[in-house]
Amino acid sequence: LKGLAANALISAHGKKLVSADNARSIPGGAQLDLGLRYAYAGSGQRVTWRINIENATNREAWREAPTQPWGGIYLFPTPARAVRASVAVDW
């Protein structure tokens, strides 16, 4: 179909050591993002439709674990599956 495009992004990370003495770690993980874009010109205007699915597999993992200056460690999980859609019209 003319004007249709698909995209995919796989991001992966390995095990991360998170404590100063390397005694604590978080396991590796991966995330799959998918998207479609359809663009066409009608009535002299370009219209672009987009839909994206972030974390399509809805896998749970820890993505970051930064150590704070005072020694605490925060764990940040990967976001849950999210679907985003948009329409753009060029005037």
C-alpha positions as CSV (number, residue, x, y, z in Angstrom):
1,L,0.0,0.0,0.0
2,K,1.5,3.3,-1.1
3,G,2.3,5.6,1.8
4,L,2.3,2.8,4.5
5,A,5.5,2.3,6.5
6,A,6.2,0.0,9.5
7,N,8.9,0.3,12.1
8,A,10.2,-1.8,15.0
9,L,12.8,-1.2,17.7
10,I,14.3,-3.8,19.9
11,S,16.3,-2.5,22.8
12,A,18.2,-4.9,25.1
13,H,20.4,-4.6,28.1
14,G,22.4,-7.0,30.1
15,K,22.8,-7.6,33.8
16,K,23.7,-4.4,35.6
17,L,25.7,-4.1,38.9
18,V,24.0,-1.5,41.0
19,S,25.8,-1.2,44.3
20,A,29.1,0.3,45.0
21,D,30.5,-3.1,46.1
22,N,28.9,-4.9,43.1
23,A,27.0,-7.2,45.5
24,R,23.6,-6.2,44.1
25,S,22.5,-6.5,40.5
26,I,19.4,-6.3,38.3
27,P,18.9,-8.8,35.5
28,G,19.0,-8.0,31.8
29,G,15.9,-7.4,29.7
30,A,14.6,-6.4,26.3
31,Q,11.8,-4.3,25.0
32,L,10.0,-4.4,21.6
33,D,8.4,-1.3,20.2
34,L,6.2,-1.4,17.0
35,G,4.7,1.2,14.8
36,L,2.8,2.0,11.6
37,R,2.6,5.2,9.6
38,Y,0.3,5.9,6.7
39,A,0.6,9.2,4.8
40,Y,-1.4,10.4,1.9
41,A,-2.2,13.7,0.1
42,G,-5.8,14.5,-0.4
43,S,-7.5,17.8,-1.3
44,G,-4.0,19.4,-1.5
45,Q,-3.2,18.6,2.1
46,R,-0.9,15.9,3.4
47,V,-2.4,13.7,6.2
48,T,-0.2,11.4,8.3
49,W,-1.7,8.7,10.6
50,R,0.5,7.1,13.2
51,I,0.1,4.3,15.7
52,N,2.8,3.0,18.0
53,I,2.9,0.3,20.6
54,E,5.6,0.7,23.2
55,N,6.7,-2.5,25.1
56,A,4.5,-4.6,22.8
57,T,5.4,-7.8,24.7
58,N,4.5,-6.1,28.0
59,R,7.6,-7.6,29.7
60,E,8.5,-6.4,33.1
61,A,12.1,-5.5,33.8
62,W,14.2,-3.0,35.6
63,R,15.6,-0.4,33.2
64,E,17.7,1.8,35.5
65,A,19.1,1.7,39.1
66,P,21.1,4.9,39.7
67,T,22.9,5.3,43.0
68,Q,22.2,8.6,44.7
69,P,24.9,10.8,46.3
70,W,23.7,9.7,49.8
71,G,24.0,6.0,48.9
72,G,20.4,5.1,48.1
73,I,19.5,3.1,45.0
74,Y,16.3,3.8,43.1
75,L,14.9,1.1,40.8
76,F,13.0,2.3,37.7
77,P,10.8,-0.3,36.0
78,T,10.2,-0.4,32.2
79,P,6.9,1.2,31.4
80,A,3.9,-1.0,30.8
81,R,2.5,-1.5,27.3
82,A,1.3,1.8,25.9
83,V,-0.5,2.5,22.6
84,R,-0.2,6.0,21.1
85,A,-2.0,7.3,18.0
86,S,-1.9,10.6,16.2
87,V,-3.0,12.4,13.1
88,A,-1.1,15.3,11.5
89,V,-2.5,17.5,8.8
90,D,-0.1,19.8,6.8
91,W,-2.1,22.9,5.8
